[in-house]
């Protein structure tokens, strides 16, 4: 790590915004909004694809490094298992942490405010807290939620038998992003809020995180109105009250569906209520019990892991 990292004056301390959420939960739309409001996302973004024609808004070097990191420690980039305590201190993980620190420092050290998103970050947050601390960067977190049945229908379109894997991943992403942002400045929003009233949503984000957007909303309204296009939303549950049953009918294990919606409903209440942190504080013992129960039965679902990868405890490296 460059020596100048340790001597950087407080006046140039950058602010990092980290967008957290499951794949297909609206992270791209939210990060695109940040870009249009003037937040720096870096120079090397992933190109738009067929599944996301408006753009992924992901800094490709970070995504590539995180995929390689997960592989190096015996996991995969689309695994559902939470990583065990202390994984970030293993030699293989530390090597990638140093690589990512270099990437971040070279690209964003001189920026007043920057942001990044990669759904895999939900499982890698302990490493990111170390990175921000080492680089003396301020960090704040935006968690975005979407109905788990919509996520499964979107991501596994045409493959209903794999609804269980998507639900397992959604469960882990929600649990890990909530747990590892406790005690940090964070805000919860929903995909519906982004699509139906982006102005109120981004006002809320700015207020809770105590930040000011580099570009005013008035100056960005025209471009954002073109970018936030509800017609790009291809899956919507007809009746949210029946969404859990729809997930089970799609092929999800009933216990996993119950846990997934229990966590989603707790976080949704925080995202839509008047005092998110108080709501989360009351929910945390409940969320932790679900995490413990899930960890205990996780080996029963190993056949759903990518490419039949083995149970990796203890970690390699």
N, C-alpha and C positions, 0 to 999 in steps of 0.2 A: 504493500500500500504506500502511495506517495507520502513523503514526509510532510508535504504541505497540508495534508488532511488534518494532521494533529495540531497545526498552527493556524488554521483558517480563522480569521476574525469573526466574532459573533455577528457583525453587521452584514455579512454575506451568507448567513446561515439559510440554506434553501428549505423550502417547505414541500414535502412530498405528499401527494394525495394517492392513496391506494384504493382501487375499486375492487370489491370482493363480492363474489357470487358464483353460483353454479353455471356451467355452460348453458347457454340458451335462456338465461334468466334476465337478460336485458343489460348485461355489462357493456356490450358494444354500444348500445344506444346511449347509455349514461356517459361513457367515456368520450363518445363523439360530441356530446353536449359540452363536456369540459373543454375539448379542443376548440369548439366554436365560441366558447366564452374566453378564449385566450390562454388556456393552460397548455404548457409545453408538454408534448408527448414524445419528443425525440425525433431524430431524422430518419430512422430506419423502421418504418411501420410495415406490418404485414399487409400484403395486397388484399383487396376485397376478393371474396370467393363466391361460388354459386350459392352456398348456404348463408352468405352474409354480404349481399351486393352493396350495402351502404358502408362497408368497411368493418374490420375487426378492431382497429385502433389499438393494436398491441405492438409494443416495442419488440421487434423480432429477436434481437440479441438476448434479451431477458427470457423470452419464451424458450428459445433454443437451449439456453443454459439450464433452465429449470427442468426441461424434459430430460436432458442429459444427467442432471443431478439425481432425479428420481430413479433413473435406470441404474446409476452407479451405486445406489444404496439398496437396490433389490426391489424397488417398487416400479410402477409404470406411470406414464403421464395421465392415464385415465383409470387409475386404481381407485377403489372406494375406501380402503383401509386407512384409518388415521395412523400417522407415524408415531412410534413410541417415544416416551419421554427421553430427552437427551440425544435424539438422533442427530441434532444439528452440531453436536460436539465430536462426532465421529470424523476421522481423518478424511474420508471421501467427501463428506458434506462440507467440511471446512475448506477443502480445495476449491469447491465450486463457489462457496461463499466469497472467497478472495477474488475469484474471477468476476463474480457479479458486482462486487464492490468496485472493481476497476472499471467495469462497464458503466456503472451509475456515476462514478466520479468524473469520468471523461466526458460523459454526455450531459450531465445535469448539474454539476457542481456550481456553475456560474448562474444558474437559473433561480429567480426569486420564487417561482412556484412551478412544479412539474407534477405529472401524474403517470401512472401506469396501471394496466390491468392484465391479468392472466388468471383464469379461474384456478389454476394449479396453486396459486399463491395462498389460497385458503388453507392448504395443508402444510405450507412452508413458512408460516408467519413467524415462528420462533427465530428462524434464520434472518428474516427481514428486520426484526427488532434489533438484532445484533448489528446488521448492516447500517441501519439508521443511526445507531448509537456510535459506531466506529467512525462514520462519516460526519457526525455532528449535524445531522439533518433532523428537522422537525417532521413528524409524521402524523397524518390524520387519515381516518378510514371511512369509506362509504360502502355500506353493505346494502345490496339490492336483492329483493325477493321476488319470486314469481311462483304461482301455483304449481306444485310438483307434477300434477297431471299434465298441465300445459307443457312443462319442460320435457316430460317423457314423450308426449305426442310429437313435439317439435324435433327432438334429437333422435328419436328412434322411429321416425315415420316409416311405415312399411315393415316394421320388425317388432310387432307387439309383444313377442315372446321375451324380449329383452327389457321390458319395462322394469323388471326387478333390478337390473344392473344400474339403470339410470336413477332409480329411486335410492339405491344404496349410495351412489355418488352424491345425490342431492342431500341426503341425510348427513353424510360426513362433511360436505362443504359448509352446510349451515352450522353444524355443531362446532366445527373447527374455527370458522370465521368469528363466531360469537365468543367462544371461549378465549381465543388468543387476541382479542381486541379489548378485553376487560381492562379497565384502568387507563385506557387510551382515549383520546378524543375521537369520537365516532358518531355516525348518523346512519339511520336505517331508512330506506325508501323502498317503494314497490315499483314493479314494472308498469302497473296500471297508472300510478301517479306520474311517472315519466311521460307516458303516452298521452294522458288526458289533460295534464296541466303542468307542463314542463317548467313554466315560470315560477309557480308556487313551489314546486319541488326543489328547484335550484336556489330559490330564496331560502328555503328551509335548510338546505345543505350549507349555504354560506353562513346563515345565522348560527346553527348548532356548532359548526366547526370554527366559527369566528374568523372568517376569511372574507376577502373582497375579490371578486372576479376581475382579472386583468382587462376584460372587455365588458362594457355595459350591456345589459340585456336589450336595451332599446336598439343599440347598434348591431346586435347579433340576431334580432328577431326574425328578419327576413330569411336568412340562411338556415336558422334553426327550424323555422316553420316548414321549409322544404325538406330538411333532414328527418325530422320526427314525423314519419308517415305511418299512421295507424294501419294502412293497407298492407304493410309489410308483416303485420302480425298474422301468421297463418293458422294459429291454433288458439282457441279460447274455449274454456269450459262453459257449457250452457247453463249449468246450475252449480255454483261453488259449494253449496251444501251437499251435493252428491259427488264432489270431486274425488274424495277418498275411495268411494265405491267404484268410481270409474277407473281409478288407478288399479284396483284389485282386478276388475274385469279385464283390464288390459294385459294382465299376466303377472302383476306384482304379488309377492308373498304378503298375506294379510298383516302379519306382525310388522314387517318393514313398512308397509303402507301406514299403519297406525302410528308408528314412531315418527315417520317422516312428516305426517300431517300434524302430529302433536308439537313437533319442533317448529314447523312452519307457522302454525296458528299462534304460538307464543311470540315468535319474532314479528309476525304480522300485527299483532296487538301493539307491540312496541313501535312499529313503523307508522301506525295510523293513529296512535293515541297522543295525548297531550304531554306526557312525560315518559319518554322512551327508556331512560336509564332507570327510573323507579320501577317501571314495568319489568325490565330485564332483571333487575335485582331480585324481585319477587320470584321470577321464573328460573333463576340460575340453579337452585337445588334440583328442581324438576328436570331441567336440561341435562345436568350432570348425571342424574340417575339414568336417563335414557342412554347417555354416552356409555356409562358403565355396563348397562344391560346389553347394549349393542356389541361392545368389545368382548363381552363374555361369550356371545353366541356367534361372533364373526367367523370362526372356523367352519361353521355349518354352511357358509355361503362361498367357500373358496372356489367352487367350480364356476362362479360367475366372474372371477378375476380374469383380466386380459390374458389371452393365450395360455391359460392354465398355469400362470406363474405360481411358484411354490410359496408356502407360508414362510416369510422372510425373517422371523424372529429367531436369533438376534440379527441385527443388520449387518450386511457386509461392509467392509471398509473400516 
